[in-house]
Each structure stands twice: as structure tokens, then as C-alpha cells.
Amino acid sequence: MIIEQIMKTHVETLTPQHTLKSAIELMRAKKIRHIPIVNENNEVVGLVTDRDVKDAAPSIFEENGSREEFAAPLQRIMQKDIITGHPLDFVEEAASLFYEHHIGCMPITRDKKLVGIITETDLLYTLVELTGGNQPGSQIEVKVPNKAGMLSEVAGIISSHKANVHSVLVYPDKENSEHKILVFRVGTMNPVNVINALKSEGHVVLWPNMPGMPS
């Protein structure tokens, strides 16, 4: 999946000359936490987050505190070292950048122009969609030897029982590098027959481990 498929194309922006007050009002009105800062050519030159705003805003406990901070231009508080993405970048690569750099959003540019934005919420929702977690069904985890053909073999057994596969994930077995774990999300609320079939073919089903079923 590429970023273009999940990014928001309507992006609220401000310029470096806008004030802290403008950022606060925009965040409240649109219920957003990130505002890309652009120049007259719609090129990203900075980013302001809700944390930046909180850090820059005057304390409510300052009885005689100056309110000049609200008139401060965003140029003073915006983050200037911004990680951006391209619409054709892969979502999983973007997710790695979010994790590695502890960022909450990523402006998306094409030919240096802002064309969209993705946030950590967008990535989380995409994960739910990719794993089929938003669809009714069951999860089956199968431990198999780490060799070619195992995914096809297990999927064939599931298919033979007319269970529709919503998604498949593969991850290494941390206890034994010679095995891997296949995680199937299937469109049935009662996977007992599928699990019995998998076990009868010699496969190790890690989940669900249901009472009364053959081990």
C-alpha cells in the first residue's frame, strides 16, 4: 500500500507570519494537532504541533504575565527540520520513520509542494484495515517450518473449509529461527473445523487453543 491511498489531501496550513493565536484557534476549530507551515509557493518550511503551542503559550497562572506571546509569529516556534514523504512511498516505510523518529505526523509533498498529510492515527487505522480487525471473524495462529510453500499449504487447508481469509501476517518465531508464525484473520466465528483440519495435517496451532480440541 502506498501513502497516496491513505493520506488526507485537505490540509490545514498556516504561514511563518501567522501568530501563535492563529495556530491555537485553528487547532481548536478543526480539532487537529499538527499544522504544516508553508511559504507562498505552498512548500513546507516548518511544522507546529499542539505540544509546540502548549510550550509557547503563556501560563494561565501568570497574573500579570504579558500576552505578547500570543502575537508571536510561528516562525519563532515552528519545527524546521521536518521529515516529509512522497505520495508513492510505501506505508510500511512511513511507519518505520514514525517509530524511529518519534513523530506524530508526516507532511506529504510532490515536487516540493504540499499535497497531503498522514498522522499516527491514519497509520493505526490502516493497520486495523490491513489485518481485518474491523471485520467479524476469527484469528488463527499457526507455527510452521521456515521454508517455502508453507503459507500456500496452510491457506489451502483453510480454503478447503470455505473460510474466507481477510488477511495474513507472517512474523518470525522468537524462540526458534527455523520456524515462523502465520496469523490468519478468517471470516468465520467458529473456526473449530478449520483448526481440527490444520492439526490433523500436523500443523501446530498456537491460537486459539480451545478446550476439547486435539492437540
C-alpha positions in Angstrom: 0.0 0.0 0.0 1.3 3.5 -0.8 0.8 6.7 1.1 -1.4 8.2 -1.6 -4.1 5.7 -0.7 -4.4 6.8 3.0 -3.2 10.4 3.1 -5.6 13.3 3.8 -5.5 15.7 0.8 -7.3 18.6 2.5 -4.6 20.0 4.8 -5.0 23.0 7.1 -1.9 25.2 6.9 -0.5 28.5 8.1 2.5 30.6 7.1 5.5 31.6 9.2 4.0 35.0 9.6 0.8 33.8 11.3 0.7 34.1 15.0 0.6 31.7 17.9 -3.0 32.8 18.5 -3.9 31.8 14.9 -2.5 28.3 15.5 -4.4 27.9 18.7 -7.7 29.0 17.1 -7.2 26.7 14.1 -6.4 23.7 16.2 -9.5 24.3 18.3 -11.8 24.9 15.3 -10.6 22.0 13.2 -9.8 19.6 16.1 -6.3 18.9 14.8 -2.9 18.5 16.5 -0.5 19.3 13.6 -0.2 22.3 11.3 2.2 22.3 8.4 3.7 25.8 7.8 4.1 26.7 4.2 5.5 29.6 2.2 3.9 31.5 -0.7 4.7 28.6 -3.1 3.0 26.0 -0.8 6.3 24.5 0.1 6.7 23.1 3.6 9.0 25.2 5.7 8.0 24.1 9.1 5.6 22.3 11.4 3.7 23.3 14.5 2.2 20.7 16.8 -0.1 21.0 19.8 3.0 20.5 22.1 4.8 23.4 20.4 1.7 25.5 21.1 1.5 24.5 24.7 5.2 25.2 25.3 4.9 28.6 23.7 1.6 29.8 25.2 1.8 31.9 28.4 0.9 30.2 31.7 -2.7 30.7 33.0 -1.1 31.2 36.4 0.7 34.4 35.4 -1.5 37.1 36.9 0.4 39.9 35.3 2.0 38.0 32.6 2.3 39.6 29.2 0.1 38.3 26.4 2.5 39.4 23.7 3.3 35.7 23.3 0.0 35.2 21.5 1.2 37.7 18.9 4.5 35.9 18.3 4.9 34.7 14.7 5.1 30.9 14.2 8.5 31.4 12.7 9.8 31.5 16.2 8.3 28.3 17.5 7.8 26.1 14.4 9.9 23.0 13.9 12.1 23.5 10.9 13.8 20.1 10.5 10.8 18.3 9.0 10.6 14.7 7.8 8.3 14.6 4.7 7.1 11.8 2.5 6.0 11.3 -1.2 2.6 10.0 -2.3 4.2 7.0 -3.8 6.2 6.0 -0.7 5.1 2.7 0.9 3.0 3.0 4.1 5.2 0.5 5.9 8.3 2.6 5.2 6.5 5.7 6.6 5.5 3.7 9.7 9.2 2.8 10.3 10.0 6.6 10.2 7.3 7.4 12.7 8.7 4.8 15.0 12.4 5.6 14.5 12.0 9.4 14.8 9.1 9.5 17.3 7.0 11.7 15.1 3.2 12.2 15.1 2.6 13.3 11.5 4.3 13.5 8.1 3.6 16.1 5.5 3.4 14.6 2.0 5.0 16.6 -0.8 5.3 16.2 -4.6 7.8 18.4 -6.4 8.3 20.2 -3.1 4.6 21.2 -2.9 2.4 20.1 0.0 -0.2 17.6 -1.3 -1.3 15.8 1.8 -0.6 14.7 5.3 -0.6 11.4 7.3 -0.7 11.1 11.1 -0.1 8.2 13.6 -3.9 7.8 13.7 -4.0 7.2 10.0 -1.4 4.6 10.3 -3.2 2.9 13.2 -6.4 2.8 11.2 -4.6 1.4 8.2 -3.2 -1.4 10.3 -6.6 -2.3 11.5 -7.9 -2.4 7.9 -4.9 -4.5 6.7 -5.3 -7.0 9.5 -9.0 -7.3 9.1 -9.6 -6.3 12.7 -12.6 -4.2 11.7 -14.4 -7.2 10.2 -16.2 -10.0 12.0 -14.3 -13.3 12.1 -11.6 -15.2 14.0 -7.9 -15.2 14.3 -5.8 -18.4 13.8 -2.1 -18.5 14.5 -0.1 -21.4 13.1 3.5 -22.3 13.8 5.2 -23.7 10.7 8.8 -24.5 9.5 10.5 -21.5 7.9 10.6 -22.9 4.4 8.9 -22.2 1.0 5.4 -23.4 0.4 4.1 -23.4 4.0 1.9 -20.3 3.6 0.3 -21.8 0.5 -0.2 -25.2 2.3 -1.9 -23.7 5.3 -4.0 -21.3 3.2 -5.2 -24.3 1.1 -6.4 -26.1 4.2 -8.3 -23.0 5.3 -9.8 -22.5 1.9 -10.9 -26.1 1.6 -13.3 -25.4 4.6 -14.8 -22.4 2.8 -13.4 -20.0 5.2 -12.6 -16.6 3.6 -9.2 -15.2 4.5 -9.4 -11.5 5.3 -5.7 -11.0 6.0 -2.4 -12.8 6.6 0.6 -11.7 8.7 3.9 -13.5 8.9 6.4 -12.9 11.7 9.4 -14.8 13.0 9.3 -17.3 15.9 11.4 -15.6 18.5 12.1 -18.9 20.2 13.3 -20.8 17.1 14.6 -19.1 13.9 13.8 -22.3 12.0 10.1 -21.6 12.4 7.7 -18.7 11.6 4.2 -17.8 12.7 1.4 -17.4 10.3 -1.5 -15.3 11.5 -4.8 -15.6 9.6 -7.9 -13.5 10.0 -10.7 -15.6 8.7 -14.3 -14.8 8.1 -15.9 -17.3 10.4 -16.9 -17.0 14.0 -16.5 -20.8 14.6 -13.1 -21.9 13.4 -13.2 -25.3 15.1 -13.4 -27.4 11.9 -10.5 -25.4 10.3 -8.3 -25.8 13.4 -9.0 -29.5 13.6 -8.1 -29.9 10.0 -4.9 -28.0 10.5 -3.9 -30.2 13.4 -4.8 -33.4 11.6 -2.3 -32.3 8.9 0.4 -32.0 11.6 0.4 -28.2 11.9 0.9 -26.5 15.3 -2.0 -24.2 16.1 -0.9 -21.6 18.7 -4.2 -19.8 18.8 -7.0 -20.4 19.6 -6.2 -23.2 21.9 -9.7 -24.3 22.6 -10.8 -26.9 25.3 -11.8 -30.3 23.9 -9.8 -29.9 20.7 -7.0 -32.3 19.7 -3.5 -31.1 20.5 
